Amino acid sequence: MYMFIGRPQSWTTDTSPPTPIDDVQSEFDYWKDMLALKRVQSSDVKAATVRRNWTSGVVYDSYQH
């Protein structure tokens, strides 16, 4: 899998960018706007949460967003 960053120009409205279109011209535009590209391998990915092993008798805090 590859991940890229791009789009150096601002959107018309930053709070609601347009929905991506799946066509040939849009794909060319994505490639043209790429600033950096990185191959992401399974060894580069980690779990997004910390594992807490349950212990009997311990009171745990609730999830806070």
PDBQT receptor file of N, H, CA, C and O in Angstrom, charges set to zero:
ATOM      1  N   MET A   1       0.839  -1.149   0.000  1.00  0.00    +0.000 N 
ATOM      2  CA  MET A   1       0.000   0.000   0.000  1.00  0.00    +0.000 C 
ATOM      3  C   MET A   1       0.895   1.227   0.000  1.00  0.00    +0.000 C 
ATOM      4  O   MET A   1       1.993   1.204   0.556  1.00  0.00    +0.000 OA
ATOM      5  N   TYR A   2       0.428   2.287  -0.619  1.00  0.00    +0.000 N 
ATOM      6  H   TYR A   2      -0.463   2.305  -1.071  1.00  0.00    +0.000 HD
ATOM      7  CA  TYR A   2       1.158   3.547  -0.657  1.00  0.00    +0.000 C 
ATOM      8  C   TYR A   2       0.279   4.654  -0.079  1.00  0.00    +0.000 C 
ATOM      9  O   TYR A   2      -0.944   4.637  -0.209  1.00  0.00    +0.000 OA
ATOM     10  N   MET A   3       0.936   5.609   0.559  1.00  0.00    +0.000 N 
ATOM     11  H   MET A   3       1.930   5.623   0.666  1.00  0.00    +0.000 HD
ATOM     12  CA  MET A   3       0.226   6.759   1.105  1.00  0.00    +0.000 C 
ATOM     13  C   MET A   3       0.926   8.010   0.600  1.00  0.00    +0.000 C 
ATOM     14  O   MET A   3       2.155   8.066   0.549  1.00  0.00    +0.000 OA
ATOM     15  N   PHE A   4       0.142   9.009   0.229  1.00  0.00    +0.000 N 
ATOM     16  H   PHE A   4      -0.856   8.964   0.271  1.00  0.00    +0.000 HD
ATOM     17  CA  PHE A   4       0.767  10.229  -0.257  1.00  0.00    +0.000 C 
ATOM     18  C   PHE A   4       0.123  11.450   0.386  1.00  0.00    +0.000 C 
ATOM     19  O   PHE A   4      -1.001  11.397   0.886  1.00  0.00    +0.000 OA
ATOM     20  N   ILE A   5       0.871  12.551   0.356  1.00  0.00    +0.000 N 
ATOM     21  H   ILE A   5       1.784  12.594  -0.051  1.00  0.00    +0.000 HD
ATOM     22  CA  ILE A   5       0.319  13.839   0.754  1.00  0.00    +0.000 C 
ATOM     23  C   ILE A   5       0.381  14.745  -0.461  1.00  0.00    +0.000 C 
ATOM     24  O   ILE A   5       1.255  14.601  -1.316  1.00  0.00    +0.000 OA
ATOM     25  N   GLY A   6      -0.539  15.662  -0.526  1.00  0.00    +0.000 N 
ATOM     26  H   GLY A   6      -1.249  15.778   0.168  1.00  0.00    +0.000 HD
ATOM     27  CA  GLY A   6      -0.577  16.537  -1.677  1.00  0.00    +0.000 C 
ATOM     28  C   GLY A   6      -1.570  17.663  -1.504  1.00  0.00    +0.000 C 
ATOM     29  O   GLY A   6      -1.917  18.039  -0.385  1.00  0.00    +0.000 OA
ATOM     30  N   ARG A   7      -2.013  18.184  -2.600  1.00  0.00    +0.000 N 
ATOM     31  H   ARG A   7      -1.731  17.878  -3.509  1.00  0.00    +0.000 HD
ATOM     32  CA  ARG A   7      -2.961  19.292  -2.649  1.00  0.00    +0.000 C 
ATOM     33  C   ARG A   7      -2.386  20.543  -1.981  1.00  0.00    +0.000 C 
ATOM     34  O   ARG A   7      -2.866  20.952  -0.924  1.00  0.00    +0.000 OA
ATOM     35  N   PRO A   8      -1.355  21.158  -2.591  1.00  0.00    +0.000 N 
ATOM     36  CA  PRO A   8      -0.752  22.352  -1.985  1.00  0.00    +0.000 C 
ATOM     37  C   PRO A   8      -1.658  23.579  -2.030  1.00  0.00    +0.000 C 
ATOM     38  O   PRO A   8      -1.456  24.516  -1.258  1.00  0.00    +0.000 OA
ATOM     39  N   GLN A   9      -2.650  23.592  -2.916  1.00  0.00    +0.000 N 
ATOM     40  H   GLN A   9      -2.814  22.831  -3.543  1.00  0.00    +0.000 HD
ATOM     41  CA  GLN A   9      -3.563  24.733  -2.989  1.00  0.00    +0.000 C 
ATOM     42  C   GLN A   9      -4.752  24.518  -2.039  1.00  0.00    +0.000 C 
ATOM     43  O   GLN A   9      -5.111  23.378  -1.746  1.00  0.00    +0.000 OA
ATOM     44  N   SER A  10      -5.351  25.593  -1.567  1.00  0.00    +0.000 N 
ATOM     45  H   SER A  10      -5.059  26.519  -1.805  1.00  0.00    +0.000 HD
ATOM     46  CA  SER A  10      -6.455  25.476  -0.608  1.00  0.00    +0.000 C 
ATOM     47  C   SER A  10      -7.764  25.144  -1.329  1.00  0.00    +0.000 C 
ATOM     48  O   SER A  10      -7.927  25.406  -2.521  1.00  0.00    +0.000 OA
ATOM     49  N   TRP A  11      -8.701  24.553  -0.555  1.00  0.00    +0.000 N 
ATOM     50  H   TRP A  11      -8.569  24.340   0.413  1.00  0.00    +0.000 HD
ATOM     51  CA  TRP A  11     -10.032  24.274  -1.079  1.00  0.00    +0.000 C 
ATOM     52  C   TRP A  11     -10.849  25.571  -1.078  1.00  0.00    +0.000 C 
ATOM     53  O   TRP A  11     -10.488  26.531  -0.398  1.00  0.00    +0.000 OA
ATOM     54  N   THR A  12     -11.929  25.600  -1.826  1.00  0.00    +0.000 N 
ATOM     55  H   THR A  12     -12.222  24.820  -2.379  1.00  0.00    +0.000 HD
ATOM     56  CA  THR A  12     -12.831  26.743  -1.791  1.00  0.00    +0.000 C 
ATOM     57  C   THR A  12     -13.391  26.900  -0.385  1.00  0.00    +0.000 C 
ATOM     58  O   THR A  12     -13.452  28.007   0.151  1.00  0.00    +0.000 OA
ATOM     59  N   THR A  13     -13.804  25.770   0.212  1.00  0.00    +0.000 N 
ATOM     60  H   THR A  13     -13.755  24.871  -0.223  1.00  0.00    +0.000 HD
ATOM     61  CA  THR A  13     -14.288  25.740   1.584  1.00  0.00    +0.000 C 
ATOM     62  C   THR A  13     -13.529  24.639   2.313  1.00  0.00    +0.000 C 
ATOM     63  O   THR A  13     -13.733  23.459   2.030  1.00  0.00    +0.000 OA
ATOM     64  N   ASP A  14     -12.656  25.009   3.246  1.00  0.00    +0.000 N 
ATOM     65  H   ASP A  14     -12.490  25.968   3.476  1.00  0.00    +0.000 HD
ATOM     66  CA  ASP A  14     -11.830  24.015   3.942  1.00  0.00    +0.000 C 
ATOM     67  C   ASP A  14     -12.635  23.052   4.807  1.00  0.00    +0.000 C 
ATOM     68  O   ASP A  14     -12.199  21.927   5.049  1.00  0.00    +0.000 OA
ATOM     69  N   THR A  15     -13.800  23.480   5.273  1.00  0.00    +0.000 N 
ATOM     70  H   THR A  15     -14.155  24.394   5.077  1.00  0.00    +0.000 HD
ATOM     71  CA  THR A  15     -14.595  22.619   6.154  1.00  0.00    +0.000 C 
ATOM     72  C   THR A  15     -15.356  21.541   5.397  1.00  0.00    +0.000 C 
ATOM     73  O   THR A  15     -15.781  20.559   6.005  1.00  0.00    +0.000 OA
ATOM     74  N   SER A  16     -15.541  21.692   4.093  1.00  0.00    +0.000 N 
ATOM     75  H   SER A  16     -15.196  22.489   3.599  1.00  0.00    +0.000 HD
ATOM     76  CA  SER A  16     -16.230  20.649   3.325  1.00  0.00    +0.000 C 
ATOM     77  C   SER A  16     -15.615  20.534   1.928  1.00  0.00    +0.000 C 
ATOM     78  O   SER A  16     -16.159  21.066   0.960  1.00  0.00    +0.000 OA
ATOM     79  N   PRO A  17     -14.465  19.828   1.828  1.00  0.00    +0.000 N 
ATOM     80  CA  PRO A  17     -13.839  19.647   0.514  1.00  0.00    +0.000 C 
ATOM     81  C   PRO A  17     -14.723  18.783  -0.390  1.00  0.00    +0.000 C 
ATOM     82  O   PRO A  17     -15.549  18.021   0.111  1.00  0.00    +0.000 OA
ATOM     83  N   PRO A  18     -14.566  18.888  -1.687  1.00  0.00    +0.000 N 
ATOM     84  CA  PRO A  18     -15.400  18.114  -2.612  1.00  0.00    +0.000 C 
ATOM     85  C   PRO A  18     -15.159  16.610  -2.504  1.00  0.00    +0.000 C 
ATOM     86  O   PRO A  18     -14.075  16.176  -2.115  1.00  0.00    +0.000 OA
ATOM     87  N   THR A  19     -16.158  15.830  -2.843  1.00  0.00    +0.000 N 
ATOM     88  H   THR A  19     -17.039  16.182  -3.160  1.00  0.00    +0.000 HD
ATOM     89  CA  THR A  19     -16.048  14.374  -2.858  1.00  0.00    +0.000 C 
ATOM     90  C   THR A  19     -15.145  13.956  -4.020  1.00  0.00    +0.000 C 
ATOM     91  O   THR A  19     -15.318  14.448  -5.135  1.00  0.00    +0.000 OA
ATOM     92  N   PRO A  20     -14.183  13.055  -3.781  1.00  0.00    +0.000 N 
ATOM     93  CA  PRO A  20     -13.303  12.605  -4.868  1.00  0.00    +0.000 C 
ATOM     94  C   PRO A  20     -14.101  11.946  -5.998  1.00  0.00    +0.000 C 
ATOM     95  O   PRO A  20     -15.096  11.262  -5.760  1.00  0.00    +0.000 OA
ATOM     96  N   ILE A  21     -13.649  12.163  -7.205  1.00  0.00    +0.000 N 
ATOM     97  H   ILE A  21     -12.840  12.718  -7.399  1.00  0.00    +0.000 HD
ATOM     98  CA  ILE A  21     -14.291  11.591  -8.388  1.00  0.00    +0.000 C 
ATOM     99  C   ILE A  21     -13.382  10.496  -8.938  1.00  0.00    +0.000 C 
ATOM    100  O   ILE A  21     -12.169  10.686  -9.033  1.00  0.00    +0.000 OA
ATOM    101  N   ASP A  22     -13.963   9.346  -9.302  1.00  0.00    +0.000 N 
ATOM    102  H   ASP A  22     -14.948   9.191  -9.224  1.00  0.00    +0.000 HD
ATOM    103  CA  ASP A  22     -13.187   8.219  -9.818  1.00  0.00    +0.000 C 
ATOM    104  C   ASP A  22     -13.222   8.239 -11.343  1.00  0.00    +0.000 C 
ATOM    105  O   ASP A  22     -13.996   7.515 -11.969  1.00  0.00    +0.000 OA
ATOM    106  N   ASP A  23     -12.369   9.079 -11.930  1.00  0.00    +0.000 N 
ATOM    107  H   ASP A  23     -11.739   9.667 -11.421  1.00  0.00    +0.000 HD
ATOM    108  CA  ASP A  23     -12.243   9.109 -13.382  1.00  0.00    +0.000 C 
ATOM    109  C   ASP A  23     -10.778   9.363 -13.747  1.00  0.00    +0.000 C 
ATOM    110  O   ASP A  23      -9.957   9.657 -12.878  1.00  0.00    +0.000 OA
ATOM    111  N   VAL A  24     -10.466   9.250 -15.011  1.00  0.00    +0.000 N 
ATOM    112  H   VAL A  24     -11.133   9.011 -15.717  1.00  0.00    +0.000 HD
ATOM    113  CA  VAL A  24      -9.077   9.336 -15.468  1.00  0.00    +0.000 C 
ATOM    114  C   VAL A  24      -8.501  10.724 -15.212  1.00  0.00    +0.000 C 
ATOM    115  O   VAL A  24      -7.373  10.830 -14.731  1.00  0.00    +0.000 OA
ATOM    116  N   GLN A  25      -9.230  11.780 -15.513  1.00  0.00    +0.000 N 
ATOM    117  H   GLN A  25     -10.147  11.693 -15.903  1.00  0.00    +0.000 HD
ATOM    118  CA  GLN A  25      -8.719  13.138 -15.329  1.00  0.00    +0.000 C 
ATOM    119  C   GLN A  25      -8.414  13.425 -13.865  1.00  0.00    +0.000 C 
ATOM    120  O   GLN A  25      -7.393  14.040 -13.555  1.00  0.00    +0.000 OA
ATOM    121  N   SER A  26      -9.282  12.989 -12.965  1.00  0.00    +0.000 N 
ATOM    122  H   SER A  26     -10.111  12.489 -13.217  1.00  0.00    +0.000 HD
ATOM    123  CA  SER A  26      -9.038  13.208 -11.537  1.00  0.00    +0.000 C 
ATOM    124  C   SER A  26      -7.798  12.465 -11.080  1.00  0.00    +0.000 C 
ATOM    125  O   SER A  26      -7.032  12.984 -10.267  1.00  0.00    +0.000 OA
ATOM    126  N   GLU A  27      -7.585  11.247 -11.592  1.00  0.00    +0.000 N 
ATOM    127  H   GLU A  27      -8.207  10.825 -12.252  1.00  0.00    +0.000 HD
ATOM    128  CA  GLU A  27      -6.375  10.498 -11.222  1.00  0.00    +0.000 C 
ATOM    129  C   GLU A  27      -5.121  11.240 -11.664  1.00  0.00    +0.000 C 
ATOM    130  O   GLU A  27      -4.143  11.298 -10.918  1.00  0.00    +0.000 OA
ATOM    131  N   PHE A  28      -5.135  11.805 -12.862  1.00  0.00    +0.000 N 
ATOM    132  H   PHE A  28      -5.929  11.757 -13.468  1.00  0.00    +0.000 HD
ATOM    133  CA  PHE A  28      -3.999  12.621 -13.318  1.00  0.00    +0.000 C 
ATOM    134  C   PHE A  28      -3.790  13.806 -12.375  1.00  0.00    +0.000 C 
ATOM    135  O   PHE A  28      -2.655  14.147 -12.042  1.00  0.00    +0.000 OA
ATOM    136  N   ASP A  29      -4.895  14.435 -11.945  1.00  0.00    +0.000 N 
ATOM    137  H   ASP A  29      -5.817  14.158 -12.216  1.00  0.00    +0.000 HD
ATOM    138  CA  ASP A  29      -4.791  15.579 -11.029  1.00  0.00    +0.000 C 
ATOM    139  C   ASP A  29      -4.192  15.167  -9.691  1.00  0.00    +0.000 C 
ATOM    140  O   ASP A  29      -3.395  15.911  -9.121  1.00  0.00    +0.000 OA
ATOM    141  N   TYR A  30      -4.566  13.986  -9.177  1.00  0.00    +0.000 N 
ATOM    142  H   TYR A  30      -5.214  13.382  -9.640  1.00  0.00    +0.000 HD
ATOM    143  CA  TYR A  30      -3.999  13.497  -7.913  1.00  0.00    +0.000 C 
ATOM    144  C   TYR A  30      -2.492  13.320  -8.034  1.00  0.00    +0.000 C 
ATOM    145  O   TYR A  30      -1.739  13.733  -7.152  1.00  0.00    +0.000 OA
ATOM    146  N   TRP A  31      -2.059  12.708  -9.123  1.00  0.00    +0.000 N 
ATOM    147  H   TRP A  31      -2.671  12.373  -9.839  1.00  0.00    +0.000 HD
ATOM    148  CA  TRP A  31      -0.616  12.502  -9.334  1.00  0.00    +0.000 C 
ATOM    149  C   TRP A  31       0.103  13.839  -9.473  1.00  0.00    +0.000 C 
ATOM    150  O   TRP A  31       1.206  14.013  -8.953  1.00  0.00    +0.000 OA
ATOM    151  N   LYS A  32      -0.515  14.772 -10.167  1.00  0.00    +0.000 N 
ATOM    152  H   LYS A  32      -1.411  14.631 -10.589  1.00  0.00    +0.000 HD
ATOM    153  CA  LYS A  32       0.096  16.086 -10.376  1.00  0.00    +0.000 C 
ATOM    154  C   LYS A  32       0.256  16.847  -9.055  1.00  0.00    +0.000 C 
ATOM    155  O   LYS A  32       1.230  17.581  -8.883  1.00  0.00    +0.000 OA
ATOM    156  N   ASP A  33      -0.682  16.682  -8.128  1.00  0.00    +0.000 N 
ATOM    157  H   ASP A  33      -1.473  16.086  -8.268  1.00  0.00    +0.000 HD
ATOM    158  CA  ASP A  33      -0.672  17.403  -6.855  1.00  0.00    +0.000 C 
ATOM    159  C   ASP A  33       0.131  16.712  -5.756  1.00  0.00    +0.000 C 
ATOM    160  O   ASP A  33       0.276  17.276  -4.672  1.00  0.00    +0.000 OA
ATOM    161  N   MET A  34       0.664  15.497  -6.001  1.00  0.00    +0.000 N 
ATOM    162  H   MET A  34       0.546  15.039  -6.882  1.00  0.00    +0.000 HD
ATOM    163  CA  MET A  34       1.423  14.786  -4.967  1.00  0.00    +0.000 C 
ATOM    164  C   MET A  34       2.700  15.531  -4.608  1.00  0.00    +0.000 C 
ATOM    165  O   MET A  34       3.440  16.001  -5.472  1.00  0.00    +0.000 OA
ATOM    166  N   LEU A  35       2.936  15.622  -3.286  1.00  0.00    +0.000 N 
ATOM    167  H   LEU A  35       2.335  15.239  -2.584  1.00  0.00    +0.000 HD
ATOM    168  CA  LEU A  35       4.171  16.234  -2.797  1.00  0.00    +0.000 C 
ATOM    169  C   LEU A  35       5.138  15.187  -2.273  1.00  0.00    +0.000 C 
ATOM    170  O   LEU A  35       6.354  15.354  -2.376  1.00  0.00    +0.000 OA
ATOM    171  N   ALA A  36       4.599  14.091  -1.704  1.00  0.00    +0.000 N 
ATOM    172  H   ALA A  36       3.612  13.955  -1.620  1.00  0.00    +0.000 HD
ATOM    173  CA  ALA A  36       5.431  13.022  -1.161  1.00  0.00    +0.000 C 
ATOM    174  C   ALA A  36       4.655  11.714  -1.233  1.00  0.00    +0.000 C 
ATOM    175  O   ALA A  36       3.429  11.706  -1.119  1.00  0.00    +0.000 OA
ATOM    176  N   LEU A  37       5.368  10.613  -1.422  1.00  0.00    +0.000 N 
ATOM    177  H   LEU A  37       6.364  10.620  -1.515  1.00  0.00    +0.000 HD
ATOM    178  CA  LEU A  37       4.763   9.287  -1.528  1.00  0.00    +0.000 C 
ATOM    179  C   LEU A  37       5.603   8.322  -0.710  1.00  0.00    +0.000 C 
ATOM    180  O   LEU A  37       6.832   8.364  -0.763  1.00  0.00    +0.000 OA
ATOM    181  N   LYS A  38       4.944   7.450   0.049  1.00  0.00    +0.000 N 
ATOM    182  H   LYS A  38       3.946   7.415   0.092  1.00  0.00    +0.000 HD
ATOM    183  CA  LYS A  38       5.653   6.488   0.909  1.00  0.00    +0.000 C 
ATOM    184  C   LYS A  38       4.986   5.136   0.799  1.00  0.00    +0.000 C 
ATOM    185  O   LYS A  38       3.760   5.029   0.847  1.00  0.00    +0.000 OA
ATOM    186  N   ARG A  39       5.796   4.110   0.651  1.00  0.00    +0.000 N 
ATOM    187  H   ARG A  39       6.791   4.197   0.612  1.00  0.00    +0.000 HD
ATOM    188  CA  ARG A  39       5.276   2.744   0.675  1.00  0.00    +0.000 C 
ATOM    189  C   ARG A  39       5.077   2.342   2.133  1.00  0.00    +0.000 C 
ATOM    190  O   ARG A  39       6.007   2.426   2.935  1.00  0.00    +0.000 OA
ATOM    191  N   VAL A  40       3.882   1.912   2.471  1.00  0.00    +0.000 N 
ATOM    192  H   VAL A  40       3.126   1.844   1.820  1.00  0.00    +0.000 HD
ATOM    193  CA  VAL A  40       3.559   1.509   3.838  1.00  0.00    +0.000 C 
ATOM    194  C   VAL A  40       3.491  -0.008   3.879  1.00  0.00    +0.000 C 
ATOM    195  O   VAL A  40       2.644  -0.619   3.228  1.00  0.00    +0.000 OA
ATOM    196  N   GLN A  41       4.391  -0.614   4.651  1.00  0.00    +0.000 N 
ATOM    197  H   GLN A  41       5.079  -0.119   5.180  1.00  0.00    +0.000 HD
ATOM    198  CA  GLN A  41       4.415  -2.062   4.788  1.00  0.00    +0.000 C 
ATOM    199  C   GLN A  41       3.780  -2.461   6.117  1.00  0.00    +0.000 C 
ATOM    200  O   GLN A  41       3.610  -1.625   7.005  1.00  0.00    +0.000 OA
ATOM    201  N   SER A  42       3.436  -3.720   6.251  1.00  0.00    +0.000 N 
ATOM    202  H   SER A  42       3.574  -4.399   5.530  1.00  0.00    +0.000 HD
ATOM    203  CA  SER A  42       2.794  -4.181   7.484  1.00  0.00    +0.000 C 
ATOM    204  C   SER A  42       3.690  -3.959   8.698  1.00  0.00    +0.000 C 
ATOM    205  O   SER A  42       3.188  -3.777   9.807  1.00  0.00    +0.000 OA
ATOM    206  N   SER A  43       5.000  -3.972   8.508  1.00  0.00    +0.000 N 
ATOM    207  H   SER A  43       5.408  -4.120   7.607  1.00  0.00    +0.000 HD
ATOM    208  CA  SER A  43       5.921  -3.734   9.627  1.00  0.00    +0.000 C 
ATOM    209  C   SER A  43       5.932  -2.261  10.058  1.00  0.00    +0.000 C 
ATOM    210  O   SER A  43       6.439  -1.938  11.132  1.00  0.00    +0.000 OA
ATOM    211  N   ASP A  44       5.376  -1.363   9.225  1.00  0.00    +0.000 N 
ATOM    212  H   ASP A  44       4.964  -1.625   8.353  1.00  0.00    +0.000 HD
ATOM    213  CA  ASP A  44       5.311   0.069   9.547  1.00  0.00    +0.000 C 
ATOM    214  C   ASP A  44       4.055   0.435  10.338  1.00  0.00    +0.000 C 
ATOM    215  O   ASP A  44       3.929   1.569  10.801  1.00  0.00    +0.000 OA
ATOM    216  N   VAL A  45       3.134  -0.501  10.497  1.00  0.00    +0.000 N 
ATOM    217  H   VAL A  45       3.236  -1.422  10.121  1.00  0.00    +0.000 HD
ATOM    218  CA  VAL A  45       1.836  -0.207  11.096  1.00  0.00    +0.000 C 
ATOM    219  C   VAL A  45       1.791  -0.741  12.519  1.00  0.00    +0.000 C 
ATOM    220  O   VAL A  45       2.265  -1.842  12.798  1.00  0.00    +0.000 OA
ATOM    221  N   LYS A  46       1.217   0.053  13.413  1.00  0.00    +0.000 N 
ATOM    222  H   LYS A  46       0.832   0.947  13.186  1.00  0.00    +0.000 HD
ATOM    223  CA  LYS A  46       1.058  -0.364  14.803  1.00  0.00    +0.000 C 
ATOM    224  C   LYS A  46      -0.394  -0.195  15.218  1.00  0.00    +0.000 C 
ATOM    225  O   LYS A  46      -1.148   0.547  14.589  1.00  0.00    +0.000 OA
ATOM    226  N   ALA A  47      -0.776  -0.886  16.277  1.00  0.00    +0.000 N 
ATOM    227  H   ALA A  47      -0.163  -1.489  16.787  1.00  0.00    +0.000 HD
ATOM    228  CA  ALA A  47      -2.126  -0.761  16.802  1.00  0.00    +0.000 C 
ATOM    229  C   ALA A  47      -2.364   0.674  17.284  1.00  0.00    +0.000 C 
ATOM    230  O   ALA A  47      -1.444   1.339  17.759  1.00  0.00    +0.000 OA
ATOM    231  N   ALA A  48      -3.592   1.134  17.157  1.00  0.00    +0.000 N 
ATOM    232  H   ALA A  48      -4.339   0.594  16.771  1.00  0.00    +0.000 HD
ATOM    233  CA  ALA A  48      -3.905   2.519  17.514  1.00  0.00    +0.000 C 
ATOM    234  C   ALA A  48      -4.292   2.679  18.976  1.00  0.00    +0.000 C 
ATOM    235  O   ALA A  48      -4.443   3.808  19.442  1.00  0.00    +0.000 OA
ATOM    236  N   THR A  49      -4.456   1.604  19.704  1.00  0.00    +0.000 N 
ATOM    237  H   THR A  49      -4.333   0.687  19.326  1.00  0.00    +0.000 HD
ATOM    238  CA  THR A  49      -4.825   1.697  21.117  1.00  0.00    +0.000 C 
ATOM    239  C   THR A  49      -3.822   0.935  21.964  1.00  0.00    +0.000 C 
ATOM    240  O   THR A  49      -3.135   0.030  21.490  1.00  0.00    +0.000 OA
ATOM    241  N   VAL A  50      -3.758   1.316  23.205  1.00  0.00    +0.000 N 
ATOM    242  H   VAL A  50      -4.317   2.051  23.591  1.00  0.00    +0.000 HD
ATOM    243  CA  VAL A  50      -2.857   0.658  24.148  1.00  0.00    +0.000 C 
ATOM    244  C   VAL A  50      -3.588  -0.530  24.771  1.00  0.00    +0.000 C 
ATOM    245  O   VAL A  50      -4.752  -0.416  25.154  1.00  0.00    +0.000 OA
ATOM    246  N   ARG A  51      -2.917  -1.643  24.869  1.00  0.00    +0.000 N 
ATOM    247  H   ARG A  51      -1.971  -1.735  24.559  1.00  0.00    +0.000 HD
ATOM    248  CA  ARG A  51      -3.526  -2.822  25.490  1.00  0.00    +0.000 C 
ATOM    249  C   ARG A  51      -3.391  -2.718  27.004  1.00  0.00    +0.000 C 
ATOM    250  O   ARG A  51      -2.301  -2.482  27.524  1.00  0.00    +0.000 OA
ATOM    251  N   ARG A  52      -4.499  -2.895  27.699  1.00  0.00    +0.000 N 
ATOM    252  H   ARG A  52      -5.385  -3.086  27.276  1.00  0.00    +0.000 HD
ATOM    253  CA  ARG A  52      -4.521  -2.923  29.162  1.00  0.00    +0.000 C 
ATOM    254  C   ARG A  52      -5.059  -4.279  29.580  1.00  0.00    +0.000 C 
ATOM    255  O   ARG A  52      -6.244  -4.557  29.395  1.00  0.00    +0.000 OA
ATOM    256  N   ASN A  53      -4.228  -5.107  30.128  1.00  0.00    +0.000 N 
ATOM    257  H   ASN A  53      -3.265  -4.881  30.279  1.00  0.00    +0.000 HD
ATOM    258  CA  ASN A  53      -4.676  -6.416  30.586  1.00  0.00    +0.000 C 
ATOM    259  C   ASN A  53      -5.577  -6.249  31.807  1.00  0.00    +0.000 C 
ATOM    260  O   ASN A  53      -5.249  -5.511  32.737  1.00  0.00    +0.000 OA
ATOM    261  N   TRP A  54      -6.698  -6.931  31.794  1.00  0.00    +0.000 N 
ATOM    262  H   TRP A  54      -6.964  -7.531  31.039  1.00  0.00    +0.000 HD
ATOM    263  CA  TRP A  54      -7.664  -6.847  32.880  1.00  0.00    +0.000 C 
ATOM    264  C   TRP A  54      -7.131  -7.579  34.095  1.00  0.00    +0.000 C 
ATOM    265  O   TRP A  54      -6.579  -8.675  33.994  1.00  0.00    +0.000 OA
ATOM    266  N   THR A  55      -7.309  -6.943  35.256  1.00  0.00    +0.000 N 
ATOM    267  H   THR A  55      -7.757  -6.053  35.339  1.00  0.00    +0.000 HD
ATOM    268  CA  THR A  55      -6.919  -7.541  36.528  1.00  0.00    +0.000 C 
ATOM    269  C   THR A  55      -8.112  -7.493  37.464  1.00  0.00    +0.000 C 
ATOM    270  O   THR A  55      -8.723  -6.438  37.631  1.00  0.00    +0.000 OA
ATOM    271  N   SER A  56      -8.442  -8.584  38.060  1.00  0.00    +0.000 N 
ATOM    272  H   SER A  56      -7.945  -9.442  37.925  1.00  0.00    +0.000 HD
ATOM    273  CA  SER A  56      -9.577  -8.662  38.968  1.00  0.00    +0.000 C 
ATOM    274  C   SER A  56      -9.389  -7.721  40.155  1.00  0.00    +0.000 C 
ATOM    275  O   SER A  56      -8.313  -7.664  40.751  1.00  0.00    +0.000 OA
ATOM    276  N   GLY A  57     -10.459  -6.974  40.494  1.00  0.00    +0.000 N 
ATOM    277  H   GLY A  57     -11.333  -7.020  40.010  1.00  0.00    +0.000 HD
ATOM    278  CA  GLY A  57     -10.429  -6.082  41.645  1.00  0.00    +0.000 C 
ATOM    279  C   GLY A  57      -9.909  -4.685  41.360  1.00  0.00    +0.000 C 
ATOM    280  O   GLY A  57      -9.894  -3.848  42.263  1.00  0.00    +0.000 OA
ATOM    281  N   VAL A  58      -9.478  -4.400  40.121  1.00  0.00    +0.000 N 
ATOM    282  H   VAL A  58      -9.490  -5.080  39.388  1.00  0.00    +0.000 HD
ATOM    283  CA  VAL A  58      -8.966  -3.074  39.763  1.00  0.00    +0.000 C 
ATOM    284  C   VAL A  58     -10.098  -2.276  39.130  1.00  0.00    +0.000 C 
ATOM    285  O   VAL A  58     -10.816  -2.789  38.272  1.00  0.00    +0.000 OA
ATOM    286  N   VAL A  59     -10.262  -1.007  39.555  1.00  0.00    +0.000 N 
ATOM    287  H   VAL A  59      -9.679  -0.591  40.252  1.00  0.00    +0.000 HD
ATOM    288  CA  VAL A  59     -11.266  -0.119  38.964  1.00  0.00    +0.000 C 
ATOM    289  C   VAL A  59     -10.575   0.682  37.859  1.00  0.00    +0.000 C 
ATOM    290  O   VAL A  59      -9.572   1.352  38.102  1.00  0.00    +0.000 OA
ATOM    291  N   TYR A  60     -11.120   0.605  36.644  1.00  0.00    +0.000 N 
ATOM    292  H   TYR A  60     -11.935   0.060  36.446  1.00  0.00    +0.000 HD
ATOM    293  CA  TYR A  60     -10.538   1.278  35.490  1.00  0.00    +0.000 C 
ATOM    294  C   TYR A  60     -11.324   2.535  35.166  1.00  0.00    +0.000 C 
ATOM    295  O   TYR A  60     -12.536   2.587  35.374  1.00  0.00    +0.000 OA
ATOM    296  N   ASP A  61     -10.626   3.563  34.649  1.00  0.00    +0.000 N 
ATOM    297  H   ASP A  61      -9.641   3.520  34.479  1.00  0.00    +0.000 HD
ATOM    298  CA  ASP A  61     -11.291   4.789  34.199  1.00  0.00    +0.000 C 
ATOM    299  C   ASP A  61     -12.082   4.500  32.934  1.00  0.00    +0.000 C 
ATOM    300  O   ASP A  61     -11.719   3.626  32.146  1.00  0.00    +0.000 OA
ATOM    301  N   SER A  62     -13.172   5.246  32.746  1.00  0.00    +0.000 N 
ATOM    302  H   SER A  62     -13.467   5.955  33.385  1.00  0.00    +0.000 HD
ATOM    303  CA  SER A  62     -13.957   5.104  31.522  1.00  0.00    +0.000 C 
ATOM    304  C   SER A  62     -13.239   5.812  30.381  1.00  0.00    +0.000 C 
ATOM    305  O   SER A  62     -12.375   6.658  30.611  1.00  0.00    +0.000 OA
ATOM    306  N   TYR A  63     -13.593   5.469  29.174  1.00  0.00    +0.000 N 
ATOM    307  H   TYR A  63     -14.295   4.782  28.987  1.00  0.00    +0.000 HD
ATOM    308  CA  TYR A  63     -13.004   6.066  27.978  1.00  0.00    +0.000 C 
ATOM    309  C   TYR A  63     -13.361   7.547  27.912  1.00  0.00    +0.000 C 
ATOM    310  O   TYR A  63     -14.520   7.910  28.111  1.00  0.00    +0.000 OA
ATOM    311  N   GLN A  64     -12.385   8.401  27.635  1.00  0.00    +0.000 N 
ATOM    312  H   GLN A  64     -11.444   8.105  27.472  1.00  0.00    +0.000 HD
ATOM    313  CA  GLN A  64     -12.600   9.835  27.459  1.00  0.00    +0.000 C 
ATOM    314  C   GLN A  64     -12.170  10.215  26.050  1.00  0.00    +0.000 C 
ATOM    315  O   GLN A  64     -11.021   9.996  25.670  1.00  0.00    +0.000 OA
ATOM    316  N   HIS A  65     -13.077  10.776  25.285  1.00  0.00    +0.000 N 
ATOM    317  H   HIS A  65     -14.011  10.954  25.595  1.00  0.00    +0.000 HD
ATOM    318  CA  HIS A  65     -12.768  11.164  23.918  1.00  0.00    +0.000 C 
ATOM    319  C   HIS A  65     -11.893  12.387  23.907  1.00  0.00    +0.000 C 
ATOM    320  O   HIS A  65     -11.523  12.871  22.838  1.00  0.00    +0.000 OA
TER     321      HIS A  65
